[in-house]
Amino acid sequence: MSDRKVVLKMVLSLDGFATSPDGTHGWMFEWFGDDSGEWNRRALEEAGVHAMGRRSYEIMGPYWAASDGPIATAMNEKPKAVFSHTLEKAEWGPVEIFGGDLGAEIAELKARDDEGTILVHGGPDFATSLTRLGLVDEYQLTTVPIAIGAGHSPFADLEEHLKLDVVAEERFQSGALAQILVPKRSQQ
């Protein structure tokens, strides 16, 4: 059995939101630079599959399919796993659509002998579902120094506190802070 990790990679505002109330996230792009680009490229290179929900897939697909460069290559060539109960066909591939039980399907992906992490790109709803089910092995979160006041958080409405350990961090020239965090496992 494989020991693939599920890695959730997101950019958050200082007040913890991944998108504005209307679902947009353009505010995050002013904080990107060469150093943060390199950090992102490393995560993409470690990925064996890009996992995402339908909305992220529909937003990212046209953008990356029309782009070039190292990040676009990693996004376009690596397999995608799209989790959706409504998506019937997908053209930005290679792609596999999963429409059943999220926990069982993530377990199936983890059990495959494929190389690399299961890198989750996502909207806050998909991220929240994974977090609530305890399916995320590692969080790669970049916090940008802007407070947007309201929006959608990947940690909304958790039934219990999510305790994490910071295992690495990197500050970028823009002032953004990337952290790698892992869930604290209960002591038995």
C-alpha positions in Angstrom: 0.0 0.0 0.0 1.2 3.5 -0.9 1.9 6.1 1.7 0.9 9.1 -0.5 0.1 12.3 1.3 -2.9 14.5 0.7 -1.5 18.0 0.7 -3.9 21.0 0.7 -2.3 24.1 -0.9 -4.1 27.4 -0.5 -3.6 31.1 -0.3 -5.4 32.9 2.5 -6.0 36.5 3.5 -4.7 37.6 6.9 -8.2 37.1 8.3 -8.3 33.5 7.0 -10.4 33.7 3.8 -9.6 31.9 0.6 -12.1 33.9 -1.5 -14.2 37.1 -1.1 -17.9 36.8 -0.4 -18.6 36.7 -4.1 -16.2 33.9 -4.7 -13.4 36.0 -6.3 -9.8 35.8 -5.3 -8.0 38.4 -7.4 -6.8 40.2 -4.3 -4.2 37.4 -3.7 -2.2 37.8 -7.0 -0.5 41.1 -6.0 1.4 39.2 -3.4 3.0 36.7 -5.9 6.6 37.1 -6.9 9.6 35.1 -8.1 10.3 33.7 -4.7 6.8 32.6 -4.1 6.6 31.2 -7.6 9.6 29.0 -6.8 7.9 27.8 -3.7 4.8 26.9 -5.7 6.8 25.2 -8.4 8.4 22.9 -5.8 5.0 21.8 -4.5 3.8 21.2 -8.1 6.8 19.1 -8.9 6.2 16.9 -5.9 2.6 16.3 -7.0 1.6 13.0 -8.6 -2.0 14.1 -9.1 -3.8 17.5 -8.8 -7.1 17.0 -6.9 -9.9 19.6 -6.9 -13.6 20.2 -6.9 -15.6 21.0 -9.9 -15.6 24.8 -9.5 -11.8 24.9 -9.2 -11.4 22.6 -12.2 -13.7 24.8 -14.3 -11.8 27.9 -13.3 -8.2 26.5 -13.6 -8.6 24.4 -16.7 -9.1 27.1 -19.3 -6.5 29.3 -17.7 -3.7 26.7 -17.5 -4.5 25.0 -20.8 -3.9 28.4 -22.5 -0.7 29.1 -20.5 2.9 28.0 -20.8 6.0 28.0 -18.6 7.1 25.7 -15.8 4.0 26.0 -13.7 1.7 25.6 -16.6 3.6 22.5 -17.7 3.2 20.9 -14.2 -0.5 21.8 -14.1 -1.3 20.6 -17.6 0.8 17.4 -17.8 0.0 15.9 -14.4 -3.1 13.9 -13.9 -6.2 15.6 -12.4 -8.7 14.1 -10.0 -11.9 16.1 -10.0 -14.5 15.5 -7.2 -18.0 16.3 -8.3 -21.5 14.9 -8.2 -22.5 17.0 -11.3 -19.5 17.0 -13.7 -20.1 14.6 -16.5 -17.2 15.2 -18.8 -13.9 17.0 -18.5 -11.5 18.0 -21.2 -8.5 19.5 -19.3 -6.7 16.2 -18.9 -5.5 13.8 -18.2 -8.4 13.7 -15.8 -10.5 11.3 -13.7 -13.9 12.3 -12.3 -14.9 11.0 -8.9 -18.5 11.3 -7.9 -19.0 9.0 -4.9 -18.0 9.0 -1.3 -15.2 11.5 -0.8 -13.4 9.6 2.0 -13.5 6.3 0.1 -12.3 7.9 -3.1 -9.4 9.7 -1.4 -8.4 6.4 0.2 -8.5 4.8 -3.2 -6.1 7.5 -4.6 -3.8 7.1 -1.6 -3.7 3.4 -2.1 -2.5 3.6 -5.7 1.2 3.0 -6.3 1.5 6.2 -8.2 4.4 8.6 -7.3 4.0 12.0 -5.7 1.6 13.7 -3.4 -2.1 14.2 -3.9 -2.0 18.0 -4.2 -5.3 19.6 -3.5 -6.0 22.9 -5.1 -9.2 24.1 -4.0 -12.0 26.2 -3.2 -12.8 26.6 0.4 -15.8 24.2 0.3 -13.8 21.3 -1.0 -11.0 22.1 1.5 -13.6 22.2 4.3 -15.0 18.8 3.3 -11.5 17.2 3.3 -10.6 18.8 6.6 -13.9 17.8 8.3 -13.2 14.2 7.3 -9.6 14.3 8.5 -8.3 13.5 5.1 -5.6 16.2 4.9 -2.1 15.0 5.8 -0.3 18.4 5.2 -1.4 22.0 4.8 0.6 24.3 2.6 -0.9 27.7 3.4 0.3 31.0 2.1 -1.0 34.0 4.1 -0.9 37.3 2.3 -0.9 40.5 4.3 -4.4 41.8 3.4 -7.6 41.6 5.5 -10.7 41.3 3.3 -13.2 41.4 6.2 -15.5 38.6 5.0 -15.4 35.7 2.6 -15.2 31.9 2.5 -12.8 30.1 4.8 -11.5 26.5 4.3 -11.9 26.1 8.1 -15.5 27.3 8.3 -17.9 25.5 10.6 -15.5 22.9 11.9 -17.1 20.7 14.4 -14.0 20.7 16.6 -10.8 22.6 16.8 -8.1 21.7 14.2 -4.8 21.7 15.9 -1.7 21.9 13.7 2.1 21.9 14.0 4.1 24.2 11.9 6.9 22.2 10.4 8.4 24.7 8.0 7.8 28.3 6.9 9.2 30.8 4.4 8.6 34.5 4.1 8.5 36.1 0.7 9.7 39.5 -0.4 6.1 40.6 -0.8 5.4 40.0 2.9 3.4 36.8 2.3 4.2 33.9 4.6 4.1 30.3 3.5 3.7 27.6 6.1 3.7 23.9 6.0 1.5 22.5 8.8 0.5 19.0 9.8 -2.4 17.9 12.0 -1.5 17.1 15.6 -2.3 13.5 16.1 -4.0 12.5 19.3 -1.7 10.9 21.9 -2.8 7.4 22.7 
